[in-house]
Amino acid sequence: MANKNSLRIIGGVWRSRHIHFINSKKIRPTPDRVRETLFNWLANYVEGSTCLDLYAGSGALAFEAISRGAKHAILVDEDAKIVAQLKKQKEIFQAHTIEIKLQNALKFIQADTKQYDIIFLDPPFNSDLLEKTMSLLIEKQLLSLKGLLYVESAASQSVPKLLKTLSCVREKISGEVRYALYSH
């Protein structure tokens, strides 16, 4: 049963199942149409990939990736209530290949030493977190050499200069959302 605090998984083994999330101003789920386009872009990359979902919120991007064959995903969020709901959703789906971290995204990046095939970066709109997070991701080299970085921001927000050190593979604007894929 869908409600305003749920999203459906678009494809894969959990297709048509719903992710439920708490009612919070901190959560701005990626709309179905944007997720569908994103995962069409990622169709040849998701299977067997390792994913990092920073500022996870609803967790829709990571759950969708696992549903479509990603082998592992780490979701990071600093809000305890959001993390509790993500853990509940993980149990409902019996998603053993998902790890959920209650941590500030910048601190997580600072301490992490892994590389990821796909990184989902969707910080709160119109904050300075996009540039700060990008800077750390590049400095710590968390994106694998053949990896893809998904960035979602407000359409009105300028693209950080740091993103210009990467190549834009695809980009689109839908309503008030700019979303793009970057590679090395």
PAFI-824546 format. One record per residue: residue number from 1; x, y, z of N, C-alpha, C in turn; residue in one letter. Coordinates in steps of 0.02 Angstrom, whole numbers. Layout:
PAFI-824546
NUM/X/Y/Z/X/Y/Z/X/Y/Z/a $
...
END
This chain:
PAFI-824546
1/42/-60/0/0/0/0/44/62/0/m $
2/39/103/-51/79/164/-57/48/221/-17/a $
3/90/263/11/68/325/42/120/378/28/n $
4/111/437/56/157/492/40/227/479/69/k $
5/235/433/115/300/417/143/324/349/118/n $
6/311/335/55/337/273/26/352/284/-48/s $
7/396/242/-73/414/241/-144/414/169/-167/l $
8/400/158/-229/403/90/-254/470/79/-288/r $
9/495/18/-281/555/-3/-317/535/-12/-390/i $
10/573/15/-437/554/15/-507/573/-49/-543/i $
11/630/-79/-525/651/-138/-562/688/-188/-519/g $
12/701/-246/-547/740/-298/-512/697/-344/-470/g $
13/729/-379/-424/695/-430/-384/642/-401/-337/v $
14/649/-339/-318/600/-307/-274/552/-262/-312/w $
15/549/-269/-377/506/-227/-418/436/-223/-390/r $
16/409/-163/-386/342/-148/-363/334/-151/-287/s $
17/385/-174/-251/381/-171/-177/394/-99/-155/r $
18/371/-83/-95/377/-14/-71/430/-6/-16/h $
19/465/50/-20/510/72/33/471/123/73/i $
20/471/116/137/437/164/180/490/206/216/h $
21/475/269/226/521/314/260/483/360/306/f $
22/518/387/355/486/430/405/467/497/374/i $
23/420/530/406/400/597/386/452/645/414/n $
24/494/671/372/548/716/394/565/765/339/s $
25/577/828/358/598/878/310/668/863/283/k $
26/704/819/317/772/800/296/771/751/238/k $
27/713/721/224/708/672/171/673/703/110/i $
28/708/701/54/682/724/-9/696/668/-60/r $
29/651/619/-62/664/560/-104/671/577/-178/p $
30/715/542/-211/724/549/-283/659/525/-316/t $
31/627/568/-356/563/549/-388/570/487/-433/p $
32/515/450/-440/514/389/-481/543/401/-551/d $
33/522/454/-583/543/467/-652/619/478/-655/r $
34/646/513/-606/718/525/-604/755/459/-591/v $
35/730/419/-543/762/355/-528/760/309/-588/r $
36/703/309/-624/698/266/-683/749/286/-736/e $
37/757/351/-748/807/374/-796/877/357/-772/t $
38/892/370/-709/958/354/-681/975/281/-690/l $
39/929/236/-674/944/165/-678/944/140/-750/f $
40/913/176/-796/922/161/-867/994/178/-887/n $
41/1019/235/-862/1089/255/-875/1138/204/-846/w $
42/1120/177/-788/1165/131/-752/1156/58/-771/l $
43/1112/44/-817/1092/-26/-833/1151/-73/-843/a $
44/1205/-51/-874/1262/-94/-887/1314/-94/-831/n $
45/1301/-57/-777/1351/-48/-724/1330/-76/-656/y $
46/1265/-83/-645/1241/-101/-578/1258/-172/-558/v $
47/1248/-220/-603/1259/-291/-587/1329/-302/-559/e $
48/1332/-328/-497/1396/-344/-465/1434/-285/-436/g $
49/1404/-225/-438/1439/-165/-415/1437/-157/-339/s $
50/1482/-116/-314/1480/-95/-244/1458/-22/-244/t $
51/1411/-6/-201/1380/61/-201/1387/95/-133/c $
52/1392/160/-135/1392/202/-75/1338/254/-84/l $
53/1291/257/-37/1235/304/-39/1245/353/19/d $
54/1273/412/3/1284/463/54/1222/506/61/l $
55/1206/528/122/1145/566/135/1086/523/114/y $
56/1083/461/138/1038/409/112/964/427/116/a $
57/941/460/168/871/478/172/825/419/167/g $
58/786/414/114/739/358/105/775/293/89/s $
59/836/298/64/874/239/44/854/212/-25/g $
60/810/248/-60/783/224/-124/837/207/-175/a $
61/890/247/-179/941/234/-230/979/169/-216/l $
62/998/159/-154/1035/97/-137/990/36/-141/a $
63/929/40/-116/883/-18/-120/869/-35/-193/f $
64/861/16/-235/849/4/-306/910/-31/-337/e $
65/970/-7/-319/1032/-38/-346/1038/-111/-325/a $
66/1025/-126/-262/1028/-196/-238/975/-238/-273/i $
67/915/-210/-281/862/-246/-316/882/-265/-386/s $
68/924/-223/-417/944/-234/-486/1011/-271/-493/r $
69/1037/-298/-437/1096/-340/-443/1161/-314/-416/g $
70/1162/-255/-385/1223/-232/-353/1241/-282/-299/a $
71/1306/-294/-288/1324/-346/-239/1328/-319/-168/k $
72/1337/-254/-159/1344/-226/-92/1329/-152/-93/h $
73/1297/-127/-41/1283/-55/-35/1291/-33/37/a $
74/1321/25/46/1326/56/112/1285/120/109/i $
75/1238/127/157/1197/187/162/1220/226/223/l $
76/1231/291/215/1256/333/268/1207/390/281/v $
77/1186/398/343/1144/454/362/1158/470/435/d $
78/1154/534/454/1170/553/523/1109/561/568/e $
79/1050/550/542/989/557/581/969/488/608/d $
80/967/481/674/953/416/706/884/388/687/a $
81/834/430/680/767/406/661/766/381/589/k $
82/801/416/546/805/394/476/841/327/473/i $
83/896/321/509/935/259/509/894/201/537/v $
84/856/214/589/813/162/618/763/136/567/a $
85/734/182/528/686/162/476/721/124/420/q $
86/782/146/401/820/110/349/835/39/372/l $
87/852/30/435/866/-37/462/803/-80/462/k $
88/746/-49/478/682/-85/476/667/-108/404/k $
89/679/-63/356/667/-80/286/714/-135/263/q $
90/776/-132/285/825/-184/269/801/-252/293/k $
91/774/-254/354/748/-318/381/687/-343/343/e $
92/642/-297/325/583/-317/288/603/-350/222/i $
93/652/-322/188/676/-348/123/727/-405/132/f $
94/748/-416/194/801/-465/208/861/-450/162/q $
95/881/-386/162/934/-361/119/1001/-367/154/a $
96/1028/-428/153/1090/-442/189/1152/-409/159/h $
97/1146/-385/98/1203/-353/65/1204/-277/73/t $
98/1159/-253/117/1157/-182/132/1185/-171/203/i $
99/1229/-121/209/1254/-98/274/1227/-28/285/e $
100/1207/-13/346/1181/53/361/1223/84/417/i $
101/1246/145/405/1290/179/452/1257/242/478/k $
102/1254/248/545/1231/309/577/1293/353/586/l $
103/1304/398/539/1365/438/540/1358/498/493/q $
104/1393/550/510/1398/608/467/1435/587/403/n $
105/1409/605/345/1438/583/281/1511/605/274/a $
106/1526/666/293/1595/691/287/1643/651/331/l $
107/1621/636/392/1663/595/437/1671/524/411/k $
108/1617/497/381/1621/430/352/1674/429/297/f $
109/1670/477/251/1719/480/196/1790/486/223/i $
110/1799/529/272/1865/541/301/1896/476/327/q $
111/1854/433/356/1879/371/387/1880/311/339/a $
112/1844/316/284/1837/258/239/1898/249/194/d $
113/1914/187/178/1971/173/135/1952/131/74/t $
114/1887/115/68/1865/73/12/1855/116/-51/k $
115/1850/82/-107/1830/115/-169/1764/85/-191/q $
116/1724/126/-224/1656/106/-244/1648/114/-319/y $
117/1606/69/-347/1591/72/-418/1539/126/-434/d $
118/1492/134/-388/1441/186/-396/1433/222/-330/i $
119/1437/289/-332/1424/329/-273/1364/374/-288/i $
120/1315/371/-243/1255/413/-248/1265/472/-200/f $
121/1265/531/-227/1277/592/-187/1217/638/-196/l $
122/1178/643/-143/1115/681/-145/1107/719/-79/d $
123/1152/768/-66/1147/806/-3/1088/854/-4/p $
124/1072/882/55/1018/932/57/1031/987/5/p $
125/978/1005/-31/984/1057/-82/1006/1123/-53/f $
126/1040/1162/-94/1061/1231/-77/1100/1235/-12/n $
127/1141/1184/1/1187/1186/58/1258/1184/28/s $
128/1307/1193/70/1376/1189/46/1402/1117/49/d $
129/1358/1069/65/1380/1000/73/1401/967/7/l $
130/1372/987/-48/1391/956/-112/1465/968/-126/l $
131/1487/1030/-121/1557/1045/-135/1604/1014/-83/e $
132/1585/1018/-19/1627/988/33/1634/912/24/k $
133/1578/880/9/1578/807/1/1618/788/-61/t $
134/1608/824/-116/1645/811/-178/1720/817/-165/m $
135/1740/869/-131/1811/881/-117/1842/821/-80/s $
136/1806/797/-29/1831/740/10/1831/676/-31/l $
137/1779/665/-70/1777/604/-112/1836/602/-160/l $
138/1852/659/-190/1908/662/-236/1974/653/-199/i $
139/1981/688/-143/2043/683/-103/2055/611/-79/e $
140/2003/578/-56/2009/510/-28/2006/456/-83/k $
141/1992/475/-144/1989/429/-201/1943/369/-189/q $
142/1882/384/-165/1833/332/-151/1798/305/-213/l $
143/1800/343/-268/1770/319/-330/1822/278/-368/l $
144/1804/216/-384/1851/173/-420/1866/204/-489/s $
145/1920/182/-520/1941/212/-584/1887/208/-638/l $
146/1849/154/-638/1795/146/-687/1727/162/-657/k $
147/1728/192/-597/1667/205/-561/1627/264/-587/g $
148/1564/268/-565/1519/322/-584/1493/357/-522/l $
149/1492/422/-525/1467/464/-471/1401/495/-494/l $
150/1347/481/-456/1282/512/-469/1275/571/-423/y $
151/1258/629/-451/1250/690/-411/1181/718/-425/v $
152/1145/731/-370/1079/761/-375/1080/826/-337/e $
153/1056/880/-369/1056/946/-336/997/986/-362/s $
154/988/1044/-331/935/1089/-355/955/1114/-424/a $
155/907/1119/-470/921/1142/-538/951/1212/-536/a $
156/931/1252/-487/956/1321/-482/1026/1325/-452/s $
157/1050/1270/-422/1116/1270/-390/1171/1262/-443/q $
158/1223/1303/-437/1278/1297/-486/1318/1234/-472/s $
159/1345/1205/-525/1385/1145/-519/1452/1163/-487/v $
160/1472/1129/-433/1536/1145/-401/1594/1138/-451/p $
161/1644/1182/-443/1703/1180/-487/1737/1111/-484/k $
162/1733/1078/-427/1765/1013/-419/1737/962/-468/l $
163/1673/968/-485/1643/920/-531/1673/927/-600/l $
164/1701/985/-614/1731/995/-680/1797/957/-688/k $
165/1823/927/-633/1882/884/-638/1862/813/-660/t $
166/1798/800/-661/1771/737/-685/1736/748/-751/l $
167/1723/695/-787/1686/701/-850/1612/688/-839/s $
168/1571/731/-865/1498/721/-861/1479/671/-915/c $
169/1451/614/-893/1430/561/-939/1359/576/-964/v $
170/1315/594/-918/1245/609/-934/1222/663/-885/r $
171/1176/705/-907/1148/756/-863/1077/773/-887/e $
172/1034/787/-839/965/804/-856/936/847/-801/k $
173/887/888/-818/850/927/-769/777/906/-774/i $
174/748/891/-717/677/873/-713/645/916/-659/s $
175/605/963/-679/575/1009/-630/629/1049/-595/g $
176/632/1042/-529/680/1079/-489/743/1039/-474/e $
177/751/981/-506/807/935/-491/855/929/-551/v $
178/919/941/-537/971/926/-586/1003/861/-564/r $
179/1011/814/-610/1044/751/-593/1092/733/-648/y $
180/1148/705/-628/1201/692/-677/1244/634/-654/a $
181/1276/602/-704/1325/549/-692/1393/574/-713/l $
182/1443/562/-671/1511/583/-685/1558/522/-681/y $
183/1613/527/-719/1664/475/-716/1732/508/-716/s $
184/1784/469/-705/1852/497/-706/1869/518/-777/h $
END
